[in-house]
Amino acid sequence: MADRTEPQSAPPRTGPGEPSAEDAYLERRSLRRGSAGPLLLTGLGVAYVVSGDFSGWNNGLAHGGFGGLAIAAVLMGLMYTCLVFALAELASVLPTAGGGYGFARRALGTWGGFLTGTAILIEYVLAPAAISIFIGDYVESLGLFGLHSGWPVHLACFVVFIGIHLWGVGEALRFSLVVTAVAVAALLVFAVAALSGFQVDALDDIPVRADAFGASSWLPFGLLGIWAAFPFGMWFFLGVEGVPLAAEETRDPARVLPRAMAAAMGVLLLLALVTFTAATGARGSAAIQSVGDPLVQALQPHGEPTVVSRIVNYAGLAGLVASFFSLIFAGSRQLFALSRAGYLPRFLSLTSRRKAPYLGLLVPGALGFALAAATGDGARMLNVAVFGATISYALMALSHLVLRRREPGLHRPYRTPGGMLTSSVAFVLACAALVATFLVDKDAALIALGVYAVALAYFACYSRHRLVAAAPEEEFAALAAAEAELDRG
């Protein structure tokens, strides 16, 4: 149970009629409630992911071929669907900004909560940094504003879009919805145009590796290629699990969150199917397996731009902006929750007069800009983010299993279809995806583990002794401990 230390920011005493130290502490760390409804949350869930439909996933063709990536995408789609259903139940039980950290905190204790929250934070801090690099590349390739990819473009991304978030959550989510709608519409236009030139023979045109076990034209890299393609199959869905991070800013979260998460997942499954099939069938798996703009290349069989390919190219920039913008939101809310509870320095959870966690936006933004400007290696940063994501998926699915087993009588406004079987499938596939990251980029996995080691040292030596018992996620866990103590008594 969390240590009941008095918050450092709270006054030591209060007079009659004055707010308590705990109330004063939380008042300075409150978000704008009721800003998000089902449409904005559904848009947020799609926005997290939509850039992955435009590029990135196609690199899985170089690891598994069409068949390997197709099977990997199906399995990862199953993992995310099961995980979303499990998280929908947990979010209805504990609708706070802590998201996965809050769920794991009750199920797995302070260490489990910190491990989960840190993994989520790795994903949502590094992914925007990587996407800012991709935005710069798009701006340069499109010849916009005469700019060249580099630190000025990265800086502009963080300054402009963090500024919108500081303006207010409602304004931020509406902006995200509009940009996401543009990107989704372009994907549908692409699918119609690409499917008109669809050829089945183009799907399996990657040369077969004769030394690969189980190799065939559909699995040119053998059975192991399926596993190696897991991280790229995740690109169609990576980030949708972040919707519960908006819980404290949602109207009627116990009812709205599950519906919005299911709707977002349905849209993403449809987009994954039509994008993957149309792109590979129009141009061939071999031609798009390693390009940065697979959808554009799929529409240009002779290398000459077309009207539709230009539309898709510009829409790809819109998709990147949507994902960048929404991932900044998710990272700020996870940092806010961990800081408010004392796992990270408490000043990071302070909110402005417009109820925006300004330091939770500015500090990760500054870190992301520094990484983007210093390294320019977006692919490596995304691989690190994927590693962090898979750890969090396994821990969140495990949290659902533990709470179902240990607290069957817990009030659950929404219950996961399939119950523990659903979260068990998510847990097994998440563990498999975690191991698969080592097959794709061992260095990225080791970098993520290094970040983890530093964070754990900080928690073990310092912050675990200074947790804030009044934080919603900590109170929720303390209540469970108290009920367990009464049952034993």
C-alpha positions as CSV (number, residue, x, y, z in Angstrom):
1,M,0.0,0.0,0.0
2,A,1.2,3.5,-0.7
3,D,3.1,5.4,2.0
4,R,0.8,8.0,3.5
5,T,3.3,10.8,3.4
6,E,1.9,14.4,3.3
7,P,2.3,16.0,-0.2
8,Q,5.2,18.4,-0.2
9,S,3.1,21.0,-1.9
10,A,0.4,20.9,0.7
11,P,0.3,23.3,3.7
12,P,1.0,21.6,7.0
13,R,-2.1,22.8,8.6
14,T,-5.6,24.1,7.6
15,G,-8.0,26.1,9.6
16,P,-11.8,25.7,10.0
17,G,-13.5,25.7,6.6
18,E,-10.3,25.7,4.7
19,P,-9.5,22.8,2.2
20,S,-7.4,20.0,3.5
21,A,-3.8,19.6,2.4
22,E,-4.8,16.7,0.3
23,D,-7.6,18.6,-1.4
24,A,-5.3,21.6,-2.0
25,Y,-2.7,19.3,-3.5
26,L,-5.2,17.6,-5.9
27,E,-6.9,21.0,-6.8
28,R,-3.6,22.1,-8.3
29,R,-3.5,18.9,-10.3
30,S,-7.0,18.6,-11.8
31,L,-8.0,18.2,-15.4
32,R,-11.0,19.7,-17.2
33,R,-13.8,17.1,-16.7
34,G,-16.5,16.4,-19.3
35,S,-14.6,17.7,-22.3
36,A,-14.7,14.5,-24.3
37,G,-17.7,12.6,-25.6
38,P,-17.9,9.4,-27.6
39,L,-17.1,10.9,-31.0
40,L,-14.0,12.7,-29.8
41,L,-12.7,9.6,-28.0
42,T,-13.3,7.4,-31.0
43,G,-11.4,9.9,-33.1
44,L,-8.6,10.0,-30.5
45,G,-8.3,6.2,-30.7
46,V,-8.0,6.2,-34.5
47,A,-5.6,9.3,-34.4
48,Y,-3.1,7.4,-32.3
49,V,-2.7,4.8,-35.0
50,V,-3.6,6.3,-38.4
51,S,-0.1,7.3,-39.4
52,G,0.9,3.6,-39.3
53,D,-1.5,2.9,-42.2
54,F,0.5,5.2,-44.4
55,S,4.0,3.7,-43.8
56,G,6.0,1.5,-41.6
57,W,3.9,-1.6,-41.8
58,N,5.3,-2.5,-45.2
59,N,8.8,-3.2,-43.7
60,G,7.2,-6.4,-42.4
61,L,7.1,-7.7,-45.9
62,A,10.9,-7.8,-45.9
63,H,10.8,-10.0,-42.8
64,G,7.8,-12.2,-43.5
65,G,6.6,-11.7,-47.0
66,F,2.9,-11.2,-47.8
67,G,1.8,-14.4,-46.0
68,G,4.0,-13.8,-43.0
69,L,2.9,-10.2,-42.5
70,A,-0.7,-11.1,-43.2
71,I,-0.7,-13.8,-40.4
72,A,1.2,-11.4,-38.1
73,A,-1.3,-8.6,-38.7
74,V,-4.2,-11.0,-38.0
75,L,-2.7,-12.2,-34.8
76,M,-1.8,-8.6,-33.7
77,G,-5.3,-7.5,-34.6
78,L,-6.6,-10.3,-32.3
79,M,-4.2,-9.2,-29.6
80,Y,-5.3,-5.6,-29.7
81,T,-9.0,-6.5,-29.9
82,C,-8.7,-8.7,-26.8
83,L,-6.6,-6.1,-25.0
84,V,-9.1,-3.3,-25.8
85,F,-12.0,-5.3,-24.5
86,A,-10.0,-6.0,-21.3
87,L,-9.0,-2.4,-20.9
88,A,-12.6,-1.3,-21.5
89,E,-13.6,-3.2,-18.4
90,L,-10.7,-1.9,-16.3
91,A,-11.4,1.7,-17.5
92,S,-15.1,1.4,-16.4
93,V,-13.9,0.3,-13.0
94,L,-11.2,2.9,-12.6
95,P,-11.9,5.9,-14.9
96,T,-8.8,8.0,-14.1
97,A,-5.9,9.6,-16.1
98,G,-3.6,6.8,-14.9
99,G,-4.9,4.3,-17.4
100,G,-2.8,1.2,-17.4
101,Y,-0.7,2.3,-14.4
102,G,-3.9,2.6,-12.3
103,F,-5.1,-0.9,-13.3
104,A,-1.8,-2.5,-12.6
105,R,-1.4,-0.6,-9.4
106,R,-4.4,-2.3,-7.9
107,A,-3.7,-5.7,-9.4
108,L,0.1,-5.9,-9.1
109,G,1.0,-3.4,-6.4
110,T,3.3,-0.4,-6.5
111,W,6.0,-2.2,-8.5
112,G,3.6,-3.5,-11.0
113,G,2.0,0.0,-11.4
114,F,5.3,1.7,-11.9
115,L,6.6,-1.0,-14.4
116,T,3.4,-0.6,-16.4
117,G,3.3,3.2,-16.3
118,T,7.0,3.5,-17.2
119,A,6.5,1.2,-20.2
120,I,3.6,3.3,-21.4
121,L,5.6,6.4,-20.9
122,I,8.5,5.0,-23.0
123,E,6.0,4.4,-25.8
124,Y,4.3,7.8,-25.7
125,V,7.5,9.9,-25.3
126,L,9.6,8.2,-28.0
127,A,6.8,7.7,-30.6
128,P,6.1,11.5,-31.1
129,A,9.9,12.2,-31.4
130,A,10.1,9.6,-34.2
131,I,7.0,10.9,-35.9
132,S,8.3,14.5,-35.9
133,I,11.3,13.2,-38.0
134,F,8.9,11.5,-40.4
135,I,6.9,14.8,-40.6
136,G,10.1,16.6,-41.5
137,D,10.8,14.1,-44.2
138,Y,7.3,14.5,-45.7
139,V,7.5,18.3,-45.6
140,E,10.8,18.1,-47.5
141,S,9.7,15.6,-50.0
142,L,6.5,17.6,-50.8
143,G,8.5,20.8,-51.1
144,L,6.3,22.6,-48.6
145,F,7.3,26.1,-47.5
146,G,10.7,25.6,-48.9
147,L,11.7,23.8,-45.7
148,H,14.2,21.0,-45.4
149,S,14.0,18.2,-42.8
150,G,15.9,19.1,-39.7
151,W,15.7,20.6,-36.3
152,P,13.6,23.7,-37.3
153,V,10.8,21.4,-38.6
154,H,11.0,19.2,-35.5
155,L,10.9,22.3,-33.3
156,A,7.9,23.7,-35.2
157,C,6.0,20.5,-34.7
158,F,6.5,20.5,-30.9
159,V,5.9,24.2,-30.4
160,V,2.7,24.4,-32.5
161,F,1.0,21.3,-31.4
162,I,1.9,21.5,-27.8
163,G,0.6,25.0,-27.9
164,I,-2.8,23.7,-29.0
165,H,-2.8,21.2,-26.2
166,L,-2.0,24.0,-23.7
167,W,-5.0,25.9,-25.1
168,G,-7.4,23.2,-23.8
169,V,-8.3,19.6,-24.1
170,G,-11.6,20.1,-25.9
171,E,-9.9,22.3,-28.6
172,A,-7.1,19.7,-28.9
173,L,-9.3,16.7,-29.4
174,R,-11.5,18.6,-31.9
175,F,-8.4,19.5,-33.9
176,S,-7.2,15.9,-33.8
177,L,-10.6,14.7,-35.0
178,V,-10.6,16.9,-38.0
179,V,-7.1,15.9,-39.1
180,T,-7.8,12.3,-38.5
181,A,-11.0,12.5,-40.6
182,V,-8.9,13.9,-43.5
183,A,-6.4,11.0,-43.2
184,V,-9.1,8.3,-43.0
185,A,-10.9,9.7,-46.0
186,A,-7.7,9.6,-48.0
187,L,-7.1,6.0,-47.0
188,L,-10.6,5.1,-48.4
189,V,-9.9,7.0,-51.6
190,F,-6.6,5.2,-51.9
191,A,-8.2,1.8,-51.4
192,V,-10.8,2.4,-54.1
193,A,-8.1,3.5,-56.6
194,A,-5.6,0.8,-55.7
195,L,-8.1,-2.1,-55.8
196,S,-9.0,-1.1,-59.4
197,G,-5.6,-2.5,-60.3
198,F,-5.5,-5.4,-57.9
199,Q,-3.7,-8.5,-59.0
200,V,-3.4,-11.7,-56.9
201,D,-0.1,-12.6,-58.5
202,A,1.5,-9.5,-57.2
203,L,0.9,-10.5,-53.5
204,D,3.6,-13.2,-53.4
205,D,6.3,-11.9,-55.7
206,I,9.1,-11.8,-53.1
207,P,11.8,-14.4,-53.9
208,V,11.8,-17.4,-51.6
209,R,14.7,-18.1,-49.3
210,A,15.6,-21.7,-49.9
211,D,17.3,-22.1,-46.5
212,A,14.3,-20.9,-44.5
213,F,12.2,-23.5,-42.7
214,G,8.7,-23.8,-44.1
215,A,9.4,-21.3,-46.9
216,S,7.0,-21.0,-49.8
217,S,5.9,-18.2,-52.2
218,W,3.4,-17.0,-49.5
219,L,6.0,-17.4,-46.7
220,P,9.3,-16.5,-48.5
221,F,11.2,-16.2,-45.2
222,G,9.7,-19.3,-43.7
223,L,7.7,-19.8,-40.5
224,L,10.0,-17.7,-38.5
225,G,9.2,-14.8,-40.7
226,I,5.7,-14.7,-39.3
227,W,7.1,-14.1,-35.8
228,A,9.6,-11.5,-37.1
229,A,6.7,-9.6,-38.7
230,F,4.8,-9.2,-35.4
231,P,6.1,-5.7,-34.6
232,F,5.1,-4.5,-38.1
233,G,1.7,-6.0,-37.8
234,M,1.3,-3.9,-34.6
235,W,1.7,-0.7,-36.7
236,F,-1.9,-1.0,-37.8
237,F,-3.0,-0.7,-34.2
238,L,-0.2,0.7,-32.0
239,G,-1.5,3.3,-29.6
240,V,-5.2,2.6,-29.5
241,E,-4.8,1.3,-26.0
242,G,-4.2,4.9,-24.9
243,V,-7.9,6.0,-25.0
244,P,-8.4,5.3,-21.2
245,L,-5.9,8.0,-20.5
246,A,-8.6,10.5,-21.3
247,A,-10.9,9.1,-18.6
248,E,-10.8,12.1,-16.3
249,E,-11.8,14.4,-19.1
250,T,-14.6,12.2,-20.4
251,R,-18.4,12.6,-19.8
252,D,-19.7,9.5,-18.1
253,P,-16.5,7.5,-18.7
254,A,-17.8,4.2,-17.4
255,R,-20.3,4.1,-20.2
256,V,-18.6,6.1,-22.9
257,L,-15.0,4.7,-22.8
258,P,-15.9,1.1,-23.7
259,R,-18.1,2.2,-26.6
260,A,-15.5,4.6,-28.0
261,M,-12.7,2.0,-27.7
262,A,-14.7,-0.7,-29.5
263,A,-15.7,1.8,-32.2
264,A,-12.0,2.9,-32.7
265,M,-10.9,-0.7,-32.9
266,G,-13.5,-1.5,-35.5
267,V,-12.4,1.4,-37.7
268,L,-8.7,0.4,-37.4
269,L,-9.4,-3.3,-38.3
270,L,-11.2,-2.2,-41.4
271,L,-8.5,0.3,-42.4
272,A,-5.8,-2.3,-41.8
273,L,-7.6,-4.8,-44.1
274,V,-8.2,-2.5,-47.0
275,T,-4.8,-0.7,-46.8
276,F,-2.7,-3.8,-46.6
277,T,-4.6,-5.8,-49.3
278,A,-4.9,-2.9,-51.7
279,A,-1.3,-1.7,-51.5
280,T,0.3,-5.1,-52.0
281,G,-2.1,-6.2,-54.7
282,A,-1.8,-3.0,-56.7
283,R,2.0,-2.8,-57.0
284,G,3.4,-6.1,-55.5
285,S,4.9,-6.9,-52.2
286,A,8.5,-6.8,-53.5
287,A,8.1,-3.2,-54.8
288,I,6.8,-1.7,-51.6
289,Q,8.6,-3.8,-49.0
290,S,11.2,-1.2,-48.0
291,V,9.9,2.2,-49.3
292,G,9.0,5.1,-47.1
293,D,5.7,5.8,-48.9
294,P,4.2,2.5,-49.8
295,L,0.7,3.8,-50.6
296,V,2.0,6.5,-53.0
297,Q,4.3,3.9,-54.7
298,A,1.4,1.5,-55.0
299,L,-0.5,4.1,-57.1
300,Q,2.5,4.9,-59.3
301,P,3.4,1.7,-61.1
302,H,5.4,3.6,-63.7
303,G,6.9,6.1,-61.3
304,E,4.7,9.0,-62.6
305,P,2.6,10.9,-60.0
306,T,-1.1,10.8,-60.4
307,V,-3.9,13.0,-59.0
308,V,-4.8,10.3,-56.4
309,S,-1.2,9.6,-55.5
310,R,-0.7,13.3,-54.8
311,I,-3.8,13.4,-52.6
312,V,-2.6,10.3,-50.7
313,N,0.9,11.9,-50.3
314,Y,-0.5,15.0,-48.7
315,A,-2.9,13.0,-46.6
316,G,0.0,11.0,-45.3
317,L,1.3,14.2,-43.7
318,A,-2.2,14.7,-42.2
319,G,-2.0,11.1,-40.7
320,L,1.4,11.8,-39.2
321,V,0.2,15.0,-37.7
322,A,-2.9,13.3,-36.2
323,S,-0.8,10.6,-34.6
324,F,1.9,13.0,-33.4
325,F,-0.7,15.3,-31.9
326,S,-2.7,12.5,-30.1
327,L,0.5,10.7,-28.8
328,I,1.6,14.0,-27.2
329,F,-1.8,14.0,-25.4
330,A,-1.4,10.4,-24.2
331,G,2.2,10.9,-23.0
332,S,1.2,14.0,-21.0
333,R,-1.6,12.2,-19.2
334,Q,0.4,9.2,-18.3
335,L,3.2,11.5,-17.0
336,F,0.6,13.6,-15.1
337,A,-0.9,10.5,-13.4
338,L,2.5,9.1,-12.3
339,S,3.7,12.4,-11.1
340,R,0.4,13.2,-9.2
341,A,0.8,9.9,-7.3
342,G,4.5,10.6,-6.5
343,Y,6.1,8.0,-8.7
344,L,7.8,10.8,-10.6
345,P,8.6,14.3,-9.4
346,R,5.3,15.9,-8.2
347,F,5.8,19.2,-9.8
348,L,5.3,17.6,-13.3
349,S,1.6,17.1,-12.5
350,L,0.8,20.8,-11.9
351,T,-2.0,22.1,-14.2
352,S,-2.7,25.5,-15.6
353,R,-5.7,27.7,-15.3
354,R,-7.1,26.0,-18.4
355,K,-6.6,22.6,-16.6
356,A,-3.8,21.5,-18.9
357,P,-0.8,19.6,-17.4
358,Y,1.6,22.2,-18.8
359,L,4.8,20.6,-17.5
360,G,3.6,17.2,-18.5
361,L,3.4,18.6,-22.0
362,L,6.5,20.7,-22.1
363,V,9.0,18.4,-20.4
364,P,8.4,15.3,-22.7
365,G,8.1,17.7,-25.6
366,A,11.6,19.1,-24.9
367,L,13.0,15.6,-24.5
368,G,11.3,14.5,-27.7
369,F,12.7,17.4,-29.7
370,A,16.2,16.9,-28.3
371,L,16.1,13.2,-29.3
372,A,14.7,14.0,-32.8
373,A,17.2,16.8,-33.5
374,A,20.2,14.9,-32.1
375,T,19.7,11.4,-33.6
376,G,17.4,11.8,-36.6
377,D,16.8,8.0,-36.3
378,G,13.0,7.7,-36.2
379,A,13.0,4.0,-37.0
380,R,15.1,3.2,-34.0
381,M,13.0,5.3,-31.7
382,L,9.8,3.7,-32.9
383,N,11.3,0.3,-32.2
384,V,12.2,1.3,-28.7
385,A,8.6,2.6,-28.3
386,V,7.2,-0.7,-29.6
387,F,9.3,-2.6,-27.0
388,G,7.9,-0.5,-24.2
389,A,4.4,-1.0,-25.6
390,T,4.6,-4.7,-25.6
391,I,5.7,-4.8,-22.0
392,S,2.7,-2.6,-21.0
393,Y,0.3,-4.9,-23.0
394,A,1.5,-8.0,-21.1
395,L,1.2,-6.2,-17.7
396,M,-2.2,-4.7,-18.4
397,A,-3.6,-8.0,-19.7
398,L,-2.1,-9.7,-16.6
399,S,-3.8,-7.0,-14.4
400,H,-7.2,-8.0,-15.9
401,L,-6.6,-11.6,-15.1
402,V,-5.5,-10.9,-11.5
403,L,-8.4,-8.7,-10.7
404,R,-10.9,-11.1,-12.2
405,R,-9.4,-13.9,-10.1
406,R,-8.8,-12.0,-6.9
407,E,-11.8,-9.7,-6.9
408,P,-14.7,-11.4,-8.7
409,G,-17.2,-9.2,-6.8
410,L,-15.7,-5.9,-7.9
411,H,-18.4,-3.6,-9.4
412,R,-17.8,-3.7,-13.2
413,P,-20.1,-1.4,-15.2
414,Y,-18.7,-3.1,-18.3
415,R,-17.6,-6.7,-18.5
416,T,-15.1,-8.0,-21.1
417,P,-16.7,-10.4,-23.6
418,G,-15.1,-13.8,-23.1
419,G,-13.8,-12.8,-19.6
420,M,-10.4,-14.2,-18.6
421,L,-10.1,-16.1,-21.9
422,T,-10.0,-12.8,-23.8
423,S,-7.3,-11.3,-21.6
424,S,-5.3,-14.6,-21.6
425,V,-5.1,-14.4,-25.4
426,A,-3.9,-10.8,-25.2
427,F,-1.3,-11.8,-22.6
428,V,0.1,-14.7,-24.6
429,L,0.3,-12.7,-27.9
430,A,1.8,-9.7,-26.1
431,C,4.6,-11.9,-24.7
432,A,5.2,-13.3,-28.2
433,A,5.4,-9.8,-29.6
434,L,7.8,-8.7,-26.9
435,V,10.2,-11.5,-27.8
436,A,9.7,-10.7,-31.5
437,T,11.2,-7.2,-31.0
438,F,14.6,-8.8,-30.4
439,L,14.3,-10.5,-33.8
440,V,13.8,-7.1,-35.5
441,D,16.0,-4.7,-33.6
442,K,18.0,-6.1,-30.7
443,D,19.7,-2.7,-30.0
444,A,16.4,-1.0,-29.6
445,A,15.2,-3.6,-27.1
446,L,18.4,-3.2,-25.1
447,I,18.0,0.6,-25.1
448,A,14.5,0.3,-23.8
449,L,15.8,-2.1,-21.0
450,G,18.5,0.4,-20.1
451,V,15.9,3.2,-19.7
452,Y,13.8,0.8,-17.6
453,A,16.8,0.1,-15.4
454,V,17.4,3.8,-14.7
455,A,13.7,4.3,-13.9
456,L,13.6,1.3,-11.6
457,A,16.6,2.5,-9.7
458,Y,14.9,5.9,-9.2
459,F,11.8,4.2,-8.0
460,A,13.5,1.7,-5.7
461,C,15.8,4.3,-4.1
462,Y,13.6,7.3,-3.9
463,S,10.0,7.7,-5.1
464,R,8.5,4.5,-3.7
465,H,8.9,6.0,-0.2
466,R,7.1,9.2,-1.2
467,L,3.9,8.1,-2.9
468,V,0.8,10.2,-2.5
469,A,-2.0,8.2,-0.9
470,A,-4.6,10.8,-2.0
471,A,-4.1,10.2,-5.7
472,P,-7.1,8.5,-7.2
473,E,-5.2,5.4,-8.4
474,E,-3.5,5.0,-5.0
475,E,-6.8,5.4,-3.1
476,F,-8.3,2.8,-5.3
477,A,-5.6,0.3,-4.4
478,A,-5.7,1.3,-0.7
479,L,-9.4,0.5,-0.7
480,A,-8.7,-2.9,-2.0
481,A,-6.1,-3.5,0.7
482,A,-8.5,-2.3,3.4
483,E,-11.3,-4.6,2.1
484,A,-8.9,-7.5,2.1
485,E,-7.8,-6.8,5.6
486,L,-11.5,-6.7,6.8
487,D,-12.1,-10.0,5.0
488,R,-9.2,-11.6,6.8
489,G,-10.4,-10.2,10.1
